[in-house]
Structure formats: C-alpha cells, structure tokens
C-alpha cells in the first residue's frame, strides 16, 4: 500500500513538472512572437483592411469569434479550478454515475490504491453487489484484507419491509432481499474458512447509506427508497493526512463506527446461525434464531 502510494505521488509529481514545463515554453513562445505579430498587423494587415470594407467585416467577425472563444476557454478554466478546489475541500477523489471507458480506467487506478488494505468495513443493504465472487473491483482487496466487518439490513426487520413496500412487487422484493443476504452470508463464511477475521451485524432501520471503507478511502452511495442501489451515483472520499478533519471521509467513517458500535445491532454467529445481542459492556444477554426461507407478512414486518 505504501509502495503504491509513493509511486502514485512520484507519478503525480512528474506529471505536474511536465505540465509546468509545457506551459512555460508556450508562454515564452507567445512572448517572443508578440512583437512580430504586432508588426505584421500594423504594417501589413491593417493597410489592406483599411481600404477593403468586406475584408474589414471579416476581420471584425473573426476577431469577435476569437474573443468569444478565449472568454469561454477562460471561463471553463476558471470553473475547472474552482471545481478542483471544492473537490479538494470535500476530499472527493472519484465519482461515478455510469460505467464508461473513462470511469473503468479510473476504477482500475482506485483498485490499485486499495489492493493491499488490512481492514475493510462495509455497510450495505444486502451486500449483494459488494460481497460477491463476481465483484472483481474488490476481490483482490478481500483476498489481501485480514479483517472484514459487515453491517447489513436485517431482511426480516421493519426497515426492509418498509423499503419493499415502496416497490412495484413488495413480495418479490422482500424475497430477493432475503436471498441476497443469504448469498452474502455464504460468501463471508467462505472468507472466514479461508482464515479471514469476519464479523457480521444487522440493523433494523430503513437503509440510508451504503458505505465501503477501504483503508484511507470511503465509497458512498445513497439508498433511495424504491430505487435500485446500482442505479445511484457512487462517490469516493479520501483521507487528507495534513488536515484529517477536512472533507467527508471522517464524517462517513465516524457514521460507520457509530452504527457498528450501536448495541441495538446484533452480531451474527456463523456456527449457530443466531443473532447475538450484547450490552454496552460487551456481555451477551440474548440470542435469537436467524430465520431462513420463512414467509413473513410484510404489512406487519
């Protein structure tokens, strides 16, 4: 992870240096060419334009078009600088709405940054997209990580029942939620069998955020009621070492930790398929069976 970070910083430094060299050379070239351009306009071009009304009109139109183009370029450059400054303040390092060629390239770069993280923290609805052997984006991260903490919406809780009621087919939606959670449990059990330290908890509230914390980055999606999570934009916020309190990494990371520590969220026991409840001191006080393939009236939760 440190090697990749140093390599990335070195690459960025070289790119910045080359860009400064190019801009400097262009500025020097323009500066040296200005006297020659001015002399040509004053002594060659203007005498021809002065006595030709049509050529004068063409010149005025061309000059106006160049001014408009320059002003637009300047505005785009200014907006780009402002956008970069705002992204830096927010610690936004990546955002994706649709999977295009450029987004896939950026995702490959992000995967290299998170490939060797030790801990992965996940808060999702069912974990279907994240906790899957088909998820090539995170598969290497799962293979390299030592501890994986997962917080999923209880498929038998009122929160998921409320979300299912907002869909066109609540019964089918509820069934899909439960099947996807079972698939996520099976995937996590395989990771545990492979020697990973796996912890799984469930929450009963309606899902609000999907969060995936991978080292110094947090991947964020908003869980709109009645809409597929895969259709929502995805944002990645990074930790700023020089100003860790700056940006959205810390608030989302703290939100995850607060949810994980909430004593109302029971832990899943992979051996007994039970939900284990603990008090504030960490002592167990209750266990309940985690049902599978059980029909529940979603109107009552």
C-alpha positions as CSV (number, residue, x, y, z in Angstrom):
1,X,0.0,0.0,0.0
2,X,2.8,2.4,0.9
3,X,4.8,1.4,-2.2
4,X,1.7,2.2,-4.4
5,X,1.1,5.5,-2.6
6,X,4.8,6.6,-3.1
7,X,4.7,5.5,-6.7
8,X,1.5,7.4,-7.3
9,X,2.9,10.6,-5.6
10,X,6.0,10.3,-7.7
11,X,4.0,9.9,-10.9
12,X,1.8,12.9,-10.0
13,X,4.9,15.0,-9.3
14,X,6.4,14.2,-12.7
15,X,3.1,15.0,-14.4
16,X,2.9,18.3,-12.6
17,X,6.5,19.2,-13.5
18,X,6.0,18.3,-17.2
19,X,2.8,20.3,-17.4
20,X,4.6,23.4,-15.9
21,X,7.4,23.0,-18.5
22,X,4.9,22.8,-21.3
23,X,3.1,25.9,-20.1
24,X,6.3,27.8,-19.6
25,X,7.6,27.0,-23.1
26,X,4.2,28.1,-24.6
27,X,4.4,31.4,-22.6
28,X,7.9,32.1,-23.8
29,X,7.0,31.3,-27.4
30,X,4.0,33.6,-27.3
31,X,6.0,36.4,-25.7
32,X,8.7,36.2,-28.4
33,X,6.2,36.1,-31.2
34,X,4.1,39.1,-30.0
35,X,6.4,41.8,-31.5
36,X,6.4,40.1,-34.9
37,X,2.7,39.6,-34.8
38,X,2.1,43.2,-33.8
39,X,4.4,44.5,-36.6
40,X,2.6,42.3,-39.2
41,X,-0.8,43.6,-38.1
42,X,0.2,47.3,-38.1
43,X,2.3,47.4,-41.3
44,X,0.9,44.6,-43.5
45,X,-2.6,43.5,-42.5
46,X,-4.2,46.8,-41.4
47,X,-3.3,48.8,-44.6
48,X,-5.1,46.1,-46.6
49,X,-8.1,46.0,-44.3
50,X,-8.4,49.8,-44.2
51,X,-9.3,50.2,-47.8
52,X,-11.5,47.0,-48.1
53,X,-14.8,47.0,-46.4
54,X,-15.5,43.3,-46.9
55,X,-12.1,42.3,-45.5
56,X,-12.7,44.7,-42.6
57,X,-16.1,43.0,-41.8
58,X,-14.5,39.5,-42.0
59,X,-11.7,40.7,-39.7
60,X,-14.1,42.1,-37.2
61,X,-16.2,38.9,-37.2
62,X,-13.1,36.7,-36.8
63,X,-11.8,38.9,-34.0
64,X,-15.1,38.7,-32.2
65,X,-15.2,35.0,-32.6
66,X,-11.7,34.7,-31.2
67,X,-12.6,36.9,-28.2
68,X,-15.7,34.7,-27.5
69,X,-13.6,31.6,-27.8
70,X,-11.0,33.0,-25.4
71,X,-13.5,34.1,-22.9
72,X,-15.2,30.7,-23.0
73,X,-11.9,28.9,-22.5
74,X,-11.0,31.2,-19.7
75,X,-14.4,30.6,-18.0
76,X,-14.0,26.8,-18.4
77,X,-10.5,27.0,-16.9
78,X,-11.8,29.1,-14.0
79,X,-14.7,26.8,-13.4
80,X,-12.3,23.8,-13.5
81,X,-10.0,25.4,-10.9
82,X,-13.0,26.2,-8.7
83,X,-14.2,22.6,-9.1
84,X,-10.8,21.2,-8.2
85,X,-10.7,23.5,-5.1
86,X,-14.1,22.4,-4.0
87,X,-13.3,18.7,-4.6
88,X,-10.2,19.1,-2.5
89,X,-12.1,20.7,0.3
90,X,-14.7,17.9,0.2
91,X,-11.9,15.3,-0.2
92,X,-13.8,13.9,-3.3
93,X,-11.3,11.8,-5.3
94,X,-13.7,10.0,-7.6
95,X,-17.4,10.0,-8.6
96,X,-19.2,7.7,-11.0
97,X,-22.8,7.7,-12.3
98,X,-22.4,5.5,-15.4
99,X,-19.8,3.0,-16.3
100,X,-18.0,4.4,-19.3
101,X,-14.5,3.9,-20.6
102,X,-13.0,6.7,-18.5
103,X,-14.8,5.5,-15.3
104,X,-13.4,2.0,-15.8
105,X,-9.9,3.4,-16.2
106,X,-10.3,5.4,-13.0
107,X,-11.7,2.4,-11.2
108,X,-8.6,0.4,-12.1
109,X,-6.5,3.1,-10.6
110,X,-8.6,3.1,-7.4
111,X,-8.4,-0.7,-7.2
112,X,-4.6,-0.4,-7.2
113,X,-4.8,2.1,-4.3
114,X,-6.9,-0.2,-2.1
115,X,-5.5,-3.6,-3.1
116,X,-3.4,-4.1,0.0
117,X,-5.5,-2.6,2.8
118,X,-5.6,-4.6,6.0
119,X,-9.2,-3.8,7.1
120,X,-12.4,-3.5,5.1
121,X,-15.6,-2.1,6.6
122,X,-18.9,-2.4,4.8
123,X,-22.4,-1.0,5.5
124,X,-24.9,-2.0,2.9
125,X,-28.5,-3.2,2.3
126,X,-28.0,-6.8,1.3
127,X,-24.3,-6.8,0.3
128,X,-25.2,-8.4,-3.0
129,X,-23.0,-6.3,-5.2
130,X,-20.1,-5.9,-2.8
131,X,-19.9,-9.4,-1.3
132,X,-19.8,-11.4,-4.4
133,X,-17.1,-13.6,-6.1
134,X,-18.1,-11.8,-9.3
135,X,-17.1,-8.4,-7.9
136,X,-13.7,-8.1,-9.5
137,X,-13.4,-4.5,-8.1
138,X,-13.0,-5.7,-4.5
139,X,-12.0,-9.4,-4.9
140,X,-8.2,-8.7,-4.6
141,X,-8.9,-6.4,-1.7
142,X,-10.9,-9.2,0.1
143,X,-8.1,-11.6,-0.6
144,X,-5.5,-9.3,0.9
145,X,-7.5,-8.0,3.8
146,X,-7.2,-9.5,7.3
147,X,-10.4,-8.2,9.0
148,X,-13.7,-7.6,7.3
149,X,-16.6,-6.0,9.2
150,X,-20.0,-6.0,7.5
151,X,-23.2,-4.3,8.6
152,X,-26.4,-5.4,6.6
153,X,-30.0,-4.5,6.8
154,X,-32.0,-7.3,8.6
155,X,-34.1,-8.9,5.8
156,X,-36.7,-9.8,8.5
157,X,-36.8,-6.3,10.1
158,X,-39.2,-3.5,9.6
159,X,-36.7,-1.3,7.7
160,X,-36.5,-3.8,4.8
161,X,-40.3,-4.4,5.0
162,X,-40.8,-0.6,4.6
163,X,-38.4,-0.5,1.6
164,X,-40.1,-3.5,0.0
165,X,-43.5,-1.8,0.2
166,X,-42.2,1.1,-1.9
167,X,-41.5,-1.2,-4.9
168,X,-44.0,-2.4,-7.5
169,X,-43.9,-6.0,-6.2
170,X,-43.2,-6.0,-2.5
171,X,-43.4,-9.8,-2.0
172,X,-40.8,-10.4,-4.8
173,X,-38.6,-7.6,-3.5
174,X,-38.7,-9.0,0.0
175,X,-37.8,-12.4,-1.2
176,X,-34.9,-11.1,-3.3
177,X,-33.6,-9.2,-0.3
178,X,-33.5,-12.3,1.8
179,X,-31.9,-14.4,-0.9
180,X,-29.2,-11.8,-1.4
181,X,-28.5,-11.6,2.3
182,X,-28.1,-15.4,2.4
183,X,-25.7,-15.2,-0.5
184,X,-23.7,-12.6,1.3
185,X,-23.6,-14.8,4.4
186,X,-22.3,-17.7,2.4
187,X,-19.6,-15.5,0.8
188,X,-18.5,-14.3,4.2
189,X,-18.5,-17.8,5.6
190,X,-16.0,-18.8,2.8
191,X,-13.8,-15.9,3.7
192,X,-13.9,-17.0,7.3
193,X,-13.0,-20.5,6.4
194,X,-10.0,-19.1,4.5
195,X,-8.7,-17.6,7.7
196,X,-10.1,-14.1,7.5
197,X,-11.4,-12.4,10.6
198,X,-15.1,-11.9,9.7
199,X,-17.7,-10.1,11.7
200,X,-21.3,-9.6,10.5
201,X,-24.0,-7.4,12.2
202,X,-27.6,-6.5,11.2
203,X,-29.5,-3.3,11.6
204,X,-33.3,-2.9,11.5
205,X,-33.7,0.7,10.4
206,X,-34.5,1.6,6.8
207,X,-31.2,1.7,4.9
208,X,-29.9,5.2,4.3
209,X,-26.2,5.0,3.2
210,X,-24.1,2.3,1.6
211,X,-20.6,2.7,2.8
212,X,-17.4,0.7,2.0
213,X,-14.3,1.8,3.9
214,X,-11.1,0.6,2.4
215,X,-8.1,2.0,4.2
216,X,-8.0,5.7,3.5
217,X,-11.0,5.8,1.2
218,X,-14.7,5.6,1.8
219,X,-17.1,4.6,-1.1
220,X,-20.5,6.2,-0.6
221,X,-24.0,5.6,-2.2
222,X,-27.3,7.0,-1.1
223,X,-30.1,4.4,-0.7
224,X,-33.1,6.0,-2.3
225,X,-36.4,4.5,-1.3
226,X,-38.0,2.5,-4.2
227,X,-34.9,2.7,-6.4
228,X,-32.2,0.1,-7.2
229,X,-29.0,0.9,-5.4
230,X,-26.9,0.0,-8.5
231,X,-28.5,2.9,-10.4
232,X,-27.3,5.5,-7.8
233,X,-24.2,7.6,-8.2
234,X,-21.1,6.5,-6.3
235,X,-18.7,8.8,-4.6
236,X,-15.2,8.2,-3.1
237,X,-13.8,10.4,-0.4
238,X,-10.2,10.2,0.7
239,X,-8.5,10.9,4.0
240,X,-6.3,14.1,3.9
241,X,-3.3,13.4,6.1
242,X,-2.3,17.1,6.6
243,X,-5.9,18.0,7.5
244,X,-7.8,14.8,8.6
245,X,-10.8,16.8,9.9
246,X,-11.3,18.3,6.4
247,X,-13.7,16.7,3.9
248,X,-16.3,14.0,4.1
249,X,-14.1,11.0,4.8
250,X,-14.1,11.5,8.5
251,X,-17.9,12.1,8.9
252,X,-18.8,8.9,6.9
253,X,-16.1,6.9,8.6
254,X,-17.4,8.1,12.0
255,X,-21.0,7.3,10.9
256,X,-20.0,3.7,10.2
257,X,-18.2,3.3,13.5
258,X,-21.2,4.7,15.4
259,X,-23.5,2.2,13.6
260,X,-21.1,-0.6,14.3
261,X,-20.9,0.1,18.0
262,X,-24.7,0.5,18.4
263,X,-25.7,-2.2,20.9
264,X,-29.1,-2.5,19.1
265,X,-27.3,-4.1,16.2
266,X,-26.8,-7.8,16.9
267,X,-23.9,-9.9,15.7
268,X,-24.4,-12.9,13.5
269,X,-23.0,-16.2,14.7
270,X,-21.9,-18.2,11.7
271,X,-21.8,-21.5,13.6
272,X,-25.3,-21.4,15.1
273,X,-27.0,-19.0,12.7
274,X,-28.1,-16.9,15.6
275,X,-28.2,-13.2,16.3
276,X,-26.2,-12.4,19.4
277,X,-27.2,-9.3,21.5
278,X,-24.7,-7.6,23.8
279,X,-24.9,-4.8,26.3
280,X,-22.7,-1.7,26.5
281,X,-20.0,-3.7,28.4
282,X,-19.9,-6.3,25.6
283,X,-21.5,-9.0,27.6
284,X,-24.0,-11.3,25.8
285,X,-27.6,-11.1,27.2
286,X,-29.8,-12.6,24.5
287,X,-29.8,-14.8,21.4
288,X,-32.4,-15.3,18.7
289,X,-32.6,-17.6,15.7
290,X,-31.9,-16.0,12.3
291,X,-34.7,-17.4,10.1
292,X,-34.2,-18.5,6.5
293,X,-36.8,-19.1,3.8
294,X,-39.6,-18.1,6.1
295,X,-42.6,-16.2,4.9
296,X,-43.4,-13.0,6.8
297,X,-46.4,-10.7,6.2
298,X,-44.6,-7.5,5.1
299,X,-47.5,-5.4,6.1
300,X,-46.7,-6.1,9.8
301,X,-42.9,-6.6,9.4
